[in-house]
Amino acid sequence: MGVPRYTRFMAGQEISPKVESGDRGIEQRPGTGVDRTLIHNMLMLTPAERVQVLVASARNLATLLATIDRMRERAISFSSRIGSWMMT
């Protein structure tokens, strides 16, 4: 089972009770943690290229939001038509 952590600490085998366990928690294994590839790829671009990506992303977001608004309006219109049909 091993020697209790407090005993190892008191014997001077550990710097602090949490250092040993904390080091294991900091280690990053492949497939875990933050995916830094997008950040790395953006940093490889020139400032002008980054602005182009930003502008294209803004356009895509505006298109997505407009599509969501249209879908919401259609859903409201459809539900009101169904509601009035059910009332007759």
C-alpha positions in Angstrom: 0.0 0.0 0.0 2.9 2.3 0.6 3.9 4.8 3.2 1.3 7.5 4.2 2.1 10.9 2.6 2.3 12.6 6.0 5.0 10.1 7.2 7.0 10.8 4.0 6.7 14.5 4.6 7.8 14.3 8.2 10.8 12.1 7.1 11.8 14.8 4.6 11.0 12.7 1.5 8.5 15.3 0.2 8.8 19.1 0.0 5.1 19.5 0.9 2.1 17.2 1.2 0.7 18.5 -2.1 3.7 18.9 -4.3 3.9 15.2 -5.3 0.2 14.9 -6.1 0.0 18.3 -7.7 2.8 17.5 -10.2 0.8 14.6 -11.5 -2.2 16.8 -12.0 -0.3 19.3 -14.1 1.0 16.8 -16.6 -0.7 16.9 -19.9 -1.3 13.7 -21.7 -2.0 13.6 -25.5 -5.7 14.0 -26.1 -6.4 16.0 -22.9 -6.3 19.6 -22.0 -6.4 22.6 -24.3 -6.1 22.2 -28.1 -3.5 24.7 -29.0 -3.4 24.0 -32.7 -5.9 26.8 -33.6 -3.9 29.3 -31.6 -0.6 28.1 -33.1 -2.1 28.3 -36.7 -3.3 31.8 -36.1 0.1 32.9 -34.8 1.7 31.6 -37.9 -0.3 34.1 -40.0 0.8 37.6 -40.7 -1.2 40.4 -39.0 -2.9 41.2 -42.4 -3.9 37.5 -42.8 -5.3 37.5 -39.2 -7.5 40.5 -40.1 -8.7 38.7 -43.2 -9.6 35.7 -41.0 -11.4 37.9 -38.5 -13.4 39.7 -41.2 -14.5 36.3 -42.8 -15.4 35.0 -39.3 -17.5 38.1 -38.6 -19.3 37.7 -41.9 -20.0 34.0 -41.2 -21.3 34.9 -37.7 -23.6 37.6 -39.1 -24.9 35.0 -41.7 -25.5 32.5 -39.0 -27.3 34.9 -36.7 -29.5 36.1 -39.6 -30.4 32.5 -40.4 -31.3 31.9 -36.8 -33.6 35.0 -36.8 -35.3 33.8 -40.0 -35.9 30.3 -38.6 -37.2 31.8 -35.4 -39.7 34.0 -37.3 -40.8 31.1 -39.4 -41.3 29.0 -36.3 -43.4 31.7 -34.6 -45.4 32.2 -37.8 -46.0 28.5 -38.2 -47.0 28.0 -34.5 -49.4 30.9 -34.7 -51.0 29.4 -37.9 -51.3 26.0 -36.2 -52.8 27.6 -33.1 -55.4 29.5 -35.1 -56.2 26.3 -37.1 -56.7 24.3 -33.9 -59.0 27.0 -32.5 -61.4 26.7 -35.5 
